[in-house]
Amino acid sequence: MQHLTDYLSTLALINMRIGFFTDSYLPRLDGIAVSVESFRSALEREGHEVYVFCPTRPEPFKEPTKRIYRFKSVSMGMYEGYRQTLPYLPRHMKYIKNLDLDIIHVHTPTQIGSLGIYAAKKFNIPLATTCHSDFSLAEDYKWLKIVFGLTTVLTSLATKNNMSVKQIAKMLQPKLSLKKWDKKVVSQMIKHYYSLFDLIITPSQKIQNDLKRYKIKTEVLPTGIPGVIKRTSTQKAARAQFGIDTKVFVYVSTSRPVKEKRIDFIIKAFGQIKNTPNAMLAIAGDGPEIPKLKELCDELNLYDQVRFFGQLPHADIFKLLQACDVLVHSSIRETQGLVLNEAAVIGLPVLLIDEDINPIFIDDKSCLRAKNSVPDFAKKMQILAHSPDLRKKLASSARQNSRKYTEPIQAKKLLDFYAELLSS
């Protein structure tokens, strides 16, 4: 057994050529894009070559490496920030083939992800994926069911998998109505899709538990925490930068303002404690929900106590966290909650709802967990405001836990998974 372990460890050190296929990448800053870039940069620091296949973006952006391959794209429309990249051409396949990749790692189940699956099967390349999806998102975005259904069809046809066209048609045809789509159909699609992969990674225990329900074997690997996250100034100096009074107690949300992050939930909870002296809620980011959130603040007479900071550079996000007292996070559709990592490293206590999304955060030890109700969330917000010792304990424990999940540590774990896959 020791000989096998030594062999796998040695194999992991060989210079590999790895292809990341993702429909979301920089300069977009959602969880998938950040995770892809985190592992890309960490793997390259270990001496490997990582090629990222992703859409073009409308924003000006300097690529971090020459190994970024952009597909021409247009706005997808259905979901903020995502891009349409079909169709693909023979020259794309020729380029992929000539790279002689050792591993193809798919990060999204849609267009570019499907291309990665096709390329892996066509060129006989070991195929890995990370499930960045909380499948309950389909409850918020009904069209995701159709997208996943079409993905199932495309990957089945492209890979000549054991599910025939007739079987796919039989599975989908009676259920194309969004209202009639049931759990059995979704289950069939999920099982079929993940049967295509040689290695399946989930970024959290929560997503692993989700896939266990479908009898899908996975490995858990959270995204590594980059060294650029660090406390660089005092709270007083950070507040001066953002014009925040030193006597105000500040809650902050740095999640993207999209529906599933439920920032409206936070505002409603804050509305129940608005009479707490010197309380303020800071909201960073820009997205389709901002107009609705501002209207909600008006309805609850909160506009003087809620500040919208808009889209900030990543470095300023860290500064804003240093200016605040508690990070509040109410999403229940997370896969790993990367914004929580930033709070942990900065030394900011966290209030959240979702369970098993991040190993750094343990209820009443390194975070405070609330029930999925506005009154309970508001109650926990008040507890943290009036408990400086508790805030200090939670922040200290989270910071200590975060040291176990740095980018180099997580990249080496990924290399171990790759090594085992290549040796099997």
C-alpha positions in Angstrom: 0.0 0.0 0.0 2.9 2.4 0.8 4.4 1.7 -2.6 1.1 2.7 -4.3 0.9 5.9 -2.2 4.5 6.8 -3.1 3.7 6.1 -6.8 0.7 8.3 -6.7 2.5 11.1 -5.0 5.3 11.0 -7.5 2.8 11.0 -10.4 1.2 14.1 -9.0 4.5 16.0 -9.4 4.8 15.3 -13.1 4.2 18.3 -15.3 0.7 17.9 -16.5 -1.3 19.7 -19.2 -4.8 20.3 -17.8 -7.8 21.7 -19.6 -10.4 23.6 -17.6 -13.7 24.0 -19.5 -16.0 26.6 -17.9 -18.9 28.9 -19.0 -17.9 31.4 -16.3 -14.5 32.9 -15.9 -12.8 36.2 -15.1 -13.4 39.1 -15.1 -16.8 37.8 -13.9 -16.5 37.1 -10.2 -19.1 34.5 -9.3 -18.1 31.4 -7.3 -17.3 29.3 -10.4 -15.0 31.9 -12.0 -13.2 32.6 -8.7 -12.8 28.8 -8.0 -11.4 28.1 -11.6 -8.9 31.0 -11.3 -7.9 29.9 -7.8 -7.0 26.3 -8.9 -5.6 27.5 -12.2 -3.1 29.8 -10.6 -2.2 27.3 -7.8 -1.7 24.4 -10.2 0.6 26.6 -12.4 2.6 27.6 -9.3 3.2 23.8 -8.8 4.7 23.6 -12.3 1.7 22.4 -14.4 0.1 24.0 -17.5 -3.5 24.8 -17.2 -5.5 25.8 -20.3 -8.8 27.6 -19.6 -11.6 27.4 -22.2 -14.2 30.1 -21.6 -16.4 32.8 -23.2 -15.3 36.2 -24.3 -16.5 39.0 -22.0 -17.6 42.5 -22.8 -15.5 44.0 -20.0 -11.9 45.1 -20.6 -9.6 42.6 -19.0 -5.9 41.6 -19.1 -5.6 37.8 -19.2 -3.5 36.3 -16.4 -1.8 33.9 -18.8 -1.5 33.2 -22.5 -3.2 29.8 -21.9 -6.7 31.3 -21.9 -8.8 30.3 -24.9 -11.9 32.5 -25.4 -14.9 31.5 -27.5 -16.8 34.3 -29.2 -20.0 34.9 -27.2 -23.1 37.1 -26.9 -25.3 37.8 -23.9 -27.3 34.8 -22.9 -30.2 37.0 -21.5 -31.8 34.4 -19.1 -29.3 34.8 -16.3 -27.2 37.9 -15.5 -23.7 37.7 -16.8 -23.7 34.4 -18.6 -22.8 34.2 -22.3 -23.9 32.2 -25.3 -21.0 30.5 -27.1 -22.5 28.0 -29.6 -21.8 26.8 -32.2 -18.2 25.4 -32.1 -16.1 24.8 -35.2 -13.6 22.1 -36.4 -10.7 24.4 -35.7 -11.7 24.5 -32.0 -11.4 20.7 -31.8 -8.1 20.7 -33.7 -6.7 23.2 -31.2 -7.8 21.1 -28.2 -6.4 17.9 -29.8 -3.0 19.5 -30.5 -2.6 20.5 -26.8 -2.3 16.8 -25.9 -4.1 17.3 -22.6 -3.6 14.8 -19.7 -6.8 15.8 -18.0 -10.0 17.6 -19.0 -11.8 19.2 -16.0 -15.3 20.5 -16.6 -16.7 23.2 -14.3 -20.1 23.9 -15.9 -22.7 21.5 -17.3 -23.7 23.9 -20.1 -22.2 24.9 -23.5 -18.4 25.0 -23.0 -18.7 22.2 -20.3 -20.5 20.0 -22.9 -17.6 20.7 -25.4 -15.1 19.6 -22.7 -17.1 16.3 -22.3 -17.2 15.8 -26.1 -13.4 16.5 -26.4 -12.5 14.1 -23.6 -14.6 11.2 -25.1 -13.4 11.9 -28.6 -9.7 12.1 -27.7 -9.8 9.5 -24.9 -8.7 11.9 -22.2 -9.6 11.3 -18.5 -12.5 13.4 -17.5 -13.2 15.2 -14.2 -15.8 17.7 -13.1 -16.6 19.9 -10.2 -20.3 20.2 -9.3 -20.7 23.9 -8.6 -24.5 23.6 -8.8 -27.1 23.6 -6.0 -29.8 21.7 -7.9 -32.5 23.4 -5.9 -31.7 26.6 -7.9 -34.2 25.2 -10.3 -36.8 26.4 -7.9 -35.6 30.0 -8.4 -34.9 29.7 -12.1 -37.3 27.3 -13.8 -35.5 27.6 -17.1 -32.5 25.8 -15.6 -34.5 22.6 -15.9 -34.7 23.1 -19.6 -31.0 24.0 -19.9 -30.0 20.9 -18.0 -32.3 18.8 -20.1 -30.8 20.1 -23.3 -27.3 19.6 -21.9 -28.3 15.9 -21.2 -29.4 15.5 -24.8 -26.3 17.2 -26.2 -23.8 15.3 -24.2 -25.6 12.0 -24.9 -25.6 12.6 -28.6 -22.1 13.9 -28.7 -20.5 11.2 -26.6 -22.6 8.2 -27.9 -23.3 7.3 -24.4 -25.4 4.3 -23.5 -28.6 6.4 -23.5 -30.2 6.3 -27.0 -32.0 9.1 -28.7 -35.3 7.3 -28.2 -34.6 6.9 -24.5 -33.9 10.6 -24.1 -37.0 11.5 -26.1 -39.1 9.2 -24.0 -37.7 10.7 -20.8 -38.1 14.3 -21.8 -41.1 14.5 -24.2 -44.0 14.3 -21.7 -42.2 16.6 -19.3 -41.2 19.6 -21.4 -43.8 21.8 -19.6 -42.1 23.6 -16.8 -45.1 23.1 -14.6 -45.2 19.3 -15.1 -41.4 18.7 -14.7 -41.1 16.3 -11.8 -38.2 15.1 -9.5 -38.0 11.7 -11.3 -37.0 13.4 -14.6 -34.5 15.7 -12.9 -33.1 12.6 -11.1 -32.7 10.7 -14.4 -30.9 13.7 -16.0 -28.5 14.2 -13.1 -27.6 10.5 -12.9 -27.0 10.3 -16.6 -24.9 13.4 -16.8 -22.6 12.4 -14.0 -22.2 8.9 -15.3 -20.0 10.5 -18.0 -17.2 11.4 -15.6 -14.2 9.5 -14.2 -13.8 11.9 -11.3 -16.5 14.0 -9.6 -15.6 16.7 -7.1 -17.9 18.7 -4.9 -16.7 22.0 -3.2 -18.6 21.2 0.0 -20.1 18.5 2.1 -23.5 19.9 1.3 -23.2 19.3 -2.4 -21.7 15.8 -1.8 -24.8 15.0 0.3 -27.0 16.2 -2.5 -25.3 13.9 -5.0 -25.4 11.0 -2.6 -29.2 11.0 -3.0 -28.6 10.0 -6.6 -26.0 7.4 -5.6 -23.2 9.4 -7.2 -19.7 9.0 -5.7 -17.8 12.2 -5.2 -14.8 13.7 -3.5 -15.0 16.9 -1.4 -12.5 19.7 -2.3 -13.2 23.3 -1.2 -11.6 26.0 -3.2 -8.3 27.2 -1.7 -8.0 30.6 0.0 -5.7 32.9 -1.8 -2.8 34.7 0.0 -4.0 38.1 -1.3 -6.8 38.1 1.3 -5.3 39.7 4.4 -6.0 42.5 6.9 -4.1 45.5 5.7 -5.5 48.3 7.9 -7.3 49.1 11.1 -11.1 49.4 11.3 -10.7 53.2 11.9 -8.6 53.7 8.7 -10.9 51.5 6.6 -14.0 53.4 7.8 -12.3 56.7 6.9 -11.9 55.4 3.3 -15.6 54.6 3.0 -16.9 57.5 5.0 -18.4 55.3 7.8 -18.8 56.8 11.3 -16.5 55.1 13.9 -19.4 54.9 16.3 -21.7 52.9 14.0 -22.1 49.1 14.3 -22.0 47.8 10.7 -23.4 44.6 9.2 -22.2 43.8 5.7 -23.2 41.7 2.8 -20.7 41.1 -0.1 -22.7 38.5 -2.0 -23.7 39.2 -5.6 -27.1 41.0 -5.6 -29.0 38.2 -7.5 -32.2 36.5 -6.5 -30.8 33.3 -4.9 -28.5 35.3 -2.5 -31.7 36.6 -0.7 -30.3 40.0 0.2 -33.9 41.1 0.6 -34.1 38.7 3.5 -31.2 40.5 5.2 -32.8 43.9 4.7 -36.1 42.6 6.2 -34.3 41.2 9.2 -32.4 44.5 9.6 -35.7 46.3 9.4 -36.8 44.5 12.6 -33.8 45.8 14.5 -33.5 49.3 12.9 -34.2 50.9 16.2 -31.0 49.5 17.5 -28.8 52.6 18.1 -26.2 53.3 15.5 -26.8 50.3 13.4 -26.0 50.3 9.7 -26.2 47.7 6.8 -23.5 47.9 4.1 -24.3 46.1 0.7 -21.5 45.7 -1.8 -21.9 44.6 -5.4 -24.1 45.3 -8.5 -26.7 43.1 -10.0 -30.3 42.8 -11.2 -31.8 42.9 -7.7 -30.4 46.3 -6.7 -33.4 48.4 -7.9 -35.8 46.0 -6.0 -33.6 46.1 -2.9 -33.5 49.9 -2.9 -37.3 50.0 -3.2 -37.5 47.6 -0.2 -35.3 50.0 1.8 -37.7 52.8 1.0 -40.8 50.8 2.0 -39.2 49.9 5.4 -37.9 53.5 5.9 -34.3 52.2 6.0 -32.6 54.2 3.4 -30.7 56.3 5.9 -29.4 53.1 7.5 -28.6 51.0 4.5 -25.7 52.0 2.1 -25.2 50.5 -1.3 -21.5 50.6 -2.3 -21.9 49.2 -5.8 -19.4 47.1 -7.6 -16.0 47.4 -5.8 -12.6 46.2 -6.9 -11.6 43.0 -5.1 -9.0 44.8 -3.0 -11.7 47.3 -1.8 -14.0 44.4 -0.8 -11.4 43.4 1.7 -11.1 46.9 2.9 -14.9 47.2 3.3 -14.9 44.0 5.4 -12.2 45.5 7.6 -14.5 48.5 8.1 -17.4 46.4 9.3 -18.3 44.3 12.4 -20.3 41.3 11.2 -20.8 39.6 7.8 -24.4 38.6 7.3 -25.2 35.8 4.7 -28.7 34.5 4.2 -28.4 32.4 1.0 -29.6 28.8 1.2 -28.5 28.0 -2.4 -24.7 28.1 -1.8 -22.3 25.5 -2.9 -19.3 26.7 -0.8 -19.8 30.4 0.1 -16.5 31.9 -1.0 -17.3 35.3 0.5 -17.3 33.6 3.9 -13.6 32.7 3.4 -12.8 36.4 2.9 -14.5 37.2 6.2 -12.7 34.4 8.0 -9.2 35.6 6.9 -10.0 39.3 7.6 -11.2 38.3 11.1 -14.9 39.2 10.7 -17.5 37.1 12.6 -20.2 35.5 10.4 -23.9 35.0 10.7 -25.3 32.5 8.2 -28.1 30.0 7.6 -27.0 27.3 5.2 -25.4 24.1 6.6 -22.3 22.1 5.5 -21.3 24.6 2.8 -17.9 25.5 4.3 -15.7 23.4 6.7 -14.3 26.6 8.2 -17.6 27.5 9.8 -19.0 25.5 12.7 -22.1 26.7 14.5 -21.3 28.5 17.8 -17.6 27.9 17.4 -16.5 29.7 14.3 -19.9 31.2 13.2 -23.4 31.9 14.4 -26.1 30.1 12.6 -29.7 31.3 12.3 -32.9 29.5 11.4 -34.4 30.3 7.9 -36.7 32.9 9.3 -36.5 36.7 9.3 -37.3 37.0 13.1 -34.6 34.5 14.1 -32.0 36.1 11.8 -32.8 39.5 13.3 -32.5 38.0 16.8 -29.0 36.6 16.0 -28.0 39.9 14.4 -28.8 41.6 17.7 -27.0 39.0 19.8 -23.8 39.6 17.8 -24.2 43.4 18.1 -24.3 43.1 21.9 -21.7 40.3 22.4 -18.2 41.6 21.7 -16.6 38.5 23.3 -18.7 36.2 21.2 -17.7 38.1 18.0 -14.0 37.8 19.0 -14.3 34.1 19.7 -16.1 33.3 16.4 -13.7 35.4 14.3 -10.6 34.0 15.9 -11.7 30.4 15.4 -12.7 31.0 11.8 -9.3 32.6 11.0 -7.5 29.6 12.6 -9.6 27.1 10.6 -9.0 29.0 7.3 -5.2 28.2 7.5 -6.1 24.6 6.7 -7.5 25.5 3.3 -5.0 27.7 1.6 -4.6 27.5 -2.2 -1.3 25.5 -2.1 -2.9 22.9 0.2 -6.1 22.5 -1.9 -4.1 22.4 -5.2 -2.0 19.5 -3.9 -5.2 17.7 -2.9 -6.5 18.2 -6.4 -3.2 16.8 -7.9 -3.6 13.7 -5.7 -7.1 13.2 -7.2 -5.7 13.6 -10.7 -2.8 11.2 -9.9 -5.2 8.5 -8.7 -7.4 9.0 -11.8 -4.4 8.7 -14.2 -3.1 5.6 -12.5 -6.4 3.8 -12.5 
